[in-house]
Amino acid sequence: MVYVISGFSCMIGYALLRTLPEGDKIIALVKPGEKIHDFVMKNENIKIRECDIRDYRYFSTNDKGDVFIHLAWLSTGGEERDNVRVQIDNIAYTVDAVELAAKMNCKVFIGAGSQAEYGLKNEKLSPDTPTDPISAYGIAKYCAGKMSENLCDKYGMRINWVRFLSVYGEYDRERNFIPYLIKTFLSGGVPFVTDCTQIWDYIYCDDAARAVYCIAGNGINKKSYPIGSGKSDTLKNYVLKIRELTGGKGIHFGARERKATEPFYLCADIDELRRDTGFHPTVDFDTGIKKCIGFIKENE
């Protein structure tokens, strides 16, 4: 099996490299000039192809694949999530990715969506949960998914749109919540956080990658799957657990205000994902955090 992965140089891309069965091949699309880690370059099952997301429509290749996993997306964090023009561009780039998948003879297209497509919900998120995005990022992700579905019909490709909840793990962005907590605690600092009363669902990156792999093999055409652990807890308990495992000290709860546009309740209903594909999470939060702590210590 040959997987074409756009935006490969990210936490989930690297997790897919660890997760895919031995012998499967990867064609990794990366930005020109992007740093590629040694462990990637030494892997005989991966081919690196340089192409910016803005240039997918012009990319010429003789490579052929079976499954196209589209992870690439511009401006995913901070204020840029509400940069309307950039997010509209991402819709077009996703359409370009579908076109490229067709050129490479792929039979399956997996697009990386987001829980932001659901908007603010007070229930577990399932494939049937109504979408009501409120951010430009969430609206663009939803639109990109529907446009991709339309185009995949034209090319006879199966499509699944996966809506990631909160994925954490090695190679996570430093500005994200869990790396911030771990690094602050390890350095002897005190993190500034909200009251952390939100209910949250975290999934370790290797589990998220395995969910994508299972969907690639057995997903139901045009079905959008939320990807989480299916379990939830208060953010406060997650923060306290990370403090315990890092040997950290104080925490400034309530030092930051929670944004009204951020969900208070976030948990995936993975029953259909499990039934359709056989996926089930295998890495609990304690184990995943210990892996992250070890990785950060080694790389600091």
C-alpha positions as CSV (number, residue, x, y, z in Angstrom):
1,M,0.0,0.0,0.0
2,V,1.3,3.5,-0.9
3,Y,0.1,6.5,1.1
4,V,0.6,10.0,-0.2
5,I,0.7,12.4,2.8
6,S,0.5,16.1,2.3
7,G,1.8,18.3,5.2
8,F,3.8,15.3,6.3
9,S,6.2,17.2,8.6
10,C,3.8,17.5,11.6
11,M,2.9,15.5,14.7
12,I,0.3,13.3,12.9
13,G,2.5,12.8,9.9
14,Y,5.4,11.5,12.0
15,A,2.9,9.3,14.0
16,L,1.7,7.8,10.7
17,L,5.2,6.9,9.8
18,R,5.5,5.0,13.1
19,T,2.1,3.5,12.8
20,L,1.7,2.2,9.2
21,P,2.5,-1.5,8.8
22,E,6.0,-2.4,7.9
23,G,6.4,-2.6,4.1
24,D,3.8,0.1,3.3
25,K,5.3,3.0,1.4
26,I,4.9,6.8,2.0
27,I,5.2,9.6,-0.5
28,A,5.6,12.6,1.7
29,L,4.8,16.1,0.4
30,V,6.7,18.7,2.3
31,K,7.4,22.5,1.9
32,P,10.5,23.2,-0.1
33,G,13.5,23.7,2.1
34,E,11.7,22.3,5.2
35,K,14.0,20.5,7.7
36,I,13.5,16.7,7.5
37,H,14.5,14.7,10.6
38,D,17.2,12.1,10.2
39,F,14.9,9.2,11.3
40,V,12.7,10.1,8.3
41,M,15.6,10.3,5.8
42,K,16.9,6.9,6.9
43,N,13.6,5.2,6.4
44,E,13.7,3.2,3.2
45,N,9.9,3.2,2.9
46,I,9.5,6.9,2.4
47,K,10.0,9.2,-0.6
48,I,10.3,13.0,0.0
49,R,8.7,15.2,-2.6
50,E,9.0,19.0,-2.1
51,C,5.9,21.0,-3.0
52,D,4.2,23.9,-1.3
53,I,0.5,23.6,-0.6
54,R,0.0,26.6,-2.9
55,D,1.6,24.7,-5.8
56,Y,-0.3,21.4,-5.7
57,R,-2.2,22.3,-8.8
58,Y,1.0,22.7,-10.7
59,F,2.9,19.7,-9.3
60,S,4.0,17.2,-11.9
61,T,4.9,13.7,-10.8
62,N,5.0,10.1,-12.0
63,D,4.5,8.8,-8.5
64,K,1.4,6.6,-7.9
65,G,-0.4,6.1,-4.7
66,D,-3.4,4.2,-3.2
67,V,-4.5,6.5,-0.3
68,F,-4.1,10.3,-0.2
69,I,-4.0,11.7,3.4
70,H,-4.4,15.5,3.3
71,L,-2.9,17.0,6.4
72,A,-1.6,20.3,5.0
73,W,-3.3,23.5,6.0
74,L,-2.1,27.1,6.3
75,S,-2.6,29.2,9.5
76,T,-4.1,26.8,12.0
77,G,-3.4,28.7,15.2
78,G,-3.9,32.0,17.0
79,E,-5.6,34.9,15.4
80,E,-4.9,33.5,11.9
81,R,-7.7,31.0,12.5
82,D,-10.1,33.9,11.8
83,N,-8.2,35.3,8.8
84,V,-11.0,34.8,6.4
85,R,-9.0,35.2,3.2
86,V,-6.3,32.7,4.3
87,Q,-8.9,30.2,5.3
88,I,-10.8,30.6,2.0
89,D,-7.5,29.9,0.2
90,N,-7.2,26.7,2.2
91,I,-10.4,25.5,0.6
92,A,-9.0,25.9,-2.8
93,Y,-5.7,24.2,-1.8
94,T,-7.8,21.2,-0.5
95,V,-9.5,21.0,-3.9
96,D,-6.1,21.0,-5.5
97,A,-5.1,18.1,-3.2
98,V,-8.1,16.1,-4.5
99,E,-7.1,16.8,-8.0
100,L,-3.5,15.7,-7.3
101,A,-4.8,12.6,-5.6
102,A,-6.7,11.8,-8.8
103,K,-3.6,12.4,-10.9
104,M,-1.7,9.9,-8.7
105,N,-4.3,7.3,-9.2
106,C,-5.3,7.2,-5.5
107,K,-8.6,5.4,-4.7
108,V,-9.1,6.9,-1.3
109,F,-8.9,10.5,-0.1
110,I,-8.7,11.2,3.6
111,G,-9.1,14.9,4.6
112,A,-8.1,16.3,8.0
113,G,-11.0,18.2,9.4
114,S,-11.5,19.6,12.9
115,Q,-13.8,19.6,15.9
116,A,-14.2,23.3,15.1
117,E,-16.6,22.3,12.4
118,Y,-19.2,21.3,15.0
119,G,-19.1,24.7,16.7
120,L,-20.1,24.8,20.4
121,K,-21.8,21.6,21.5
122,N,-22.8,20.2,24.8
123,E,-22.9,16.5,23.7
124,K,-20.6,13.9,22.5
125,L,-19.5,14.4,18.9
126,S,-20.5,11.7,16.4
127,P,-20.7,11.4,12.6
128,D,-24.3,12.5,12.8
129,T,-23.8,15.5,15.1
130,P,-25.0,18.7,13.3
131,T,-22.2,21.0,12.2
132,D,-22.4,24.7,13.1
133,P,-18.9,26.2,12.8
134,I,-18.4,29.7,14.2
135,S,-14.7,30.4,13.4
136,A,-13.3,31.1,9.9
137,Y,-11.1,28.0,10.4
138,G,-14.0,25.8,11.2
139,I,-16.2,27.1,8.4
140,A,-13.3,26.6,5.9
141,K,-12.7,23.1,7.1
142,Y,-16.3,22.2,6.7
143,C,-16.5,23.8,3.3
144,A,-13.3,22.0,2.2
145,G,-14.7,18.7,3.3
146,K,-17.9,19.2,1.3
147,M,-16.1,20.4,-1.8
148,S,-13.7,17.4,-1.6
149,E,-16.7,15.1,-1.4
150,N,-18.2,16.6,-4.5
151,L,-14.9,16.3,-6.4
152,C,-14.2,12.7,-5.2
153,D,-17.5,11.7,-6.6
154,K,-16.3,13.0,-10.0
155,Y,-13.1,11.0,-9.8
156,G,-14.6,7.8,-8.3
157,M,-12.5,8.1,-5.1
158,R,-13.8,7.1,-1.7
159,I,-13.6,10.0,0.7
160,N,-13.6,10.3,4.5
161,W,-13.3,13.5,6.3
162,V,-11.8,13.0,9.8
163,R,-12.5,15.6,12.5
164,F,-9.7,15.6,15.0
165,L,-10.4,16.7,18.6
166,S,-7.4,17.3,20.8
167,V,-4.4,15.4,19.6
168,Y,-1.1,15.5,21.6
169,G,2.2,13.9,21.4
170,E,5.8,14.1,20.2
171,Y,6.4,17.0,17.7
172,D,3.4,18.9,18.9
173,R,3.6,22.7,18.4
174,E,5.4,24.3,21.3
175,R,2.7,26.9,21.7
176,N,0.0,24.2,22.3
177,F,-1.3,23.6,25.8
178,I,0.3,20.3,26.8
179,P,3.9,21.2,25.6
180,Y,3.5,24.5,27.4
181,L,2.5,22.8,30.6
182,I,5.3,20.2,30.4
183,K,8.0,22.7,29.6
184,T,6.9,25.1,32.3
185,F,6.8,22.4,35.0
186,L,10.1,20.9,34.0
187,S,11.8,24.3,34.1
188,G,10.4,25.0,37.6
189,G,8.0,27.5,36.4
190,V,4.3,28.0,37.2
191,P,1.8,27.8,34.3
192,F,-0.9,30.4,33.9
193,V,-4.2,28.7,32.9
194,T,-7.9,29.2,33.0
195,D,-10.1,27.8,35.7
196,C,-9.8,24.6,33.7
197,T,-13.4,23.5,34.4
198,Q,-13.8,22.5,30.7
199,I,-14.6,18.9,29.9
200,W,-12.0,17.6,27.4
201,D,-11.1,14.6,25.3
202,Y,-7.4,14.1,24.6
203,I,-6.0,11.4,22.2
204,Y,-2.4,10.5,21.8
205,C,-0.9,11.0,18.3
206,D,-0.2,7.4,17.6
207,D,-3.8,6.5,18.4
208,A,-5.0,9.3,16.1
209,A,-2.7,8.1,13.3
210,R,-4.0,4.5,13.8
211,A,-7.5,5.8,13.5
212,V,-6.7,7.4,10.2
213,Y,-5.1,4.1,9.0
214,C,-8.2,2.1,10.0
215,I,-10.5,4.6,8.3
216,A,-8.3,4.4,5.1
217,G,-8.8,0.7,5.1
218,N,-12.5,0.4,6.1
219,G,-14.2,3.8,6.3
220,I,-17.7,4.2,4.9
221,N,-17.7,6.4,1.8
222,K,-18.5,10.1,2.5
223,K,-18.7,9.5,6.3
224,S,-17.0,12.1,8.6
225,Y,-15.5,10.6,11.7
226,P,-14.6,12.5,14.8
227,I,-11.3,11.3,16.2
228,G,-10.8,11.3,20.0
229,S,-10.3,8.8,22.7
230,G,-14.0,8.6,23.6
231,K,-13.2,9.5,27.2
232,S,-13.3,12.9,28.9
233,D,-12.2,14.6,32.1
234,T,-11.9,18.1,33.3
235,L,-8.9,20.1,32.1
236,K,-8.0,20.6,35.7
237,N,-7.5,16.9,36.2
238,Y,-5.3,16.7,33.1
239,V,-3.2,19.7,34.4
240,L,-2.8,18.1,37.8
241,K,-1.7,14.8,36.3
242,I,0.9,16.5,34.1
243,R,2.2,18.4,37.2
244,E,2.4,15.1,39.1
245,L,4.3,13.3,36.3
246,T,6.7,16.2,35.7
247,G,7.3,16.9,39.4
248,G,6.1,20.4,38.9
249,K,5.0,22.8,41.7
250,G,2.4,25.5,41.6
251,I,-0.4,26.3,39.1
252,H,-2.1,29.6,38.6
253,F,-5.7,28.4,37.9
254,G,-8.0,31.3,36.8
255,A,-5.1,33.5,35.7
256,R,-6.4,33.5,32.1
257,E,-9.9,34.0,30.8
258,R,-11.5,31.3,28.8
259,K,-12.6,32.6,25.4
260,A,-16.3,32.5,24.8
261,T,-15.7,31.0,21.3
262,E,-13.9,28.0,22.7
263,P,-15.9,24.8,23.5
264,F,-16.6,24.0,27.1
265,Y,-17.5,20.4,26.4
266,L,-15.4,18.4,23.9
267,C,-15.7,14.6,23.7
268,A,-15.9,12.2,20.8
269,D,-18.4,9.4,20.3
270,I,-16.3,6.8,18.6
271,D,-18.8,3.9,18.6
272,E,-19.4,4.2,14.8
273,L,-15.7,4.6,14.2
274,R,-15.1,1.4,16.2
275,R,-17.9,-0.5,14.4
276,D,-16.9,0.6,10.9
277,T,-13.2,0.2,11.1
278,G,-12.2,-1.8,14.2
279,F,-10.3,1.1,15.7
280,H,-9.9,1.4,19.5
281,P,-7.5,3.6,21.4
282,T,-4.6,1.8,23.1
283,V,-2.6,4.6,24.8
284,D,-4.0,6.0,28.1
285,F,-3.3,9.6,29.1
286,D,-0.6,8.8,31.7
287,T,1.4,6.7,29.2
288,G,1.1,9.3,26.5
289,I,2.2,12.1,28.7
290,K,5.2,10.1,30.0
291,K,6.2,9.7,26.3
292,C,5.9,13.4,25.8
293,I,7.9,14.2,28.9
294,G,10.7,11.9,27.8
295,F,10.7,13.4,24.3
296,I,10.9,16.9,25.6
297,K,13.7,16.1,28.1
298,E,15.7,14.4,25.3
299,N,15.3,17.3,22.9
300,E,15.8,20.1,25.3
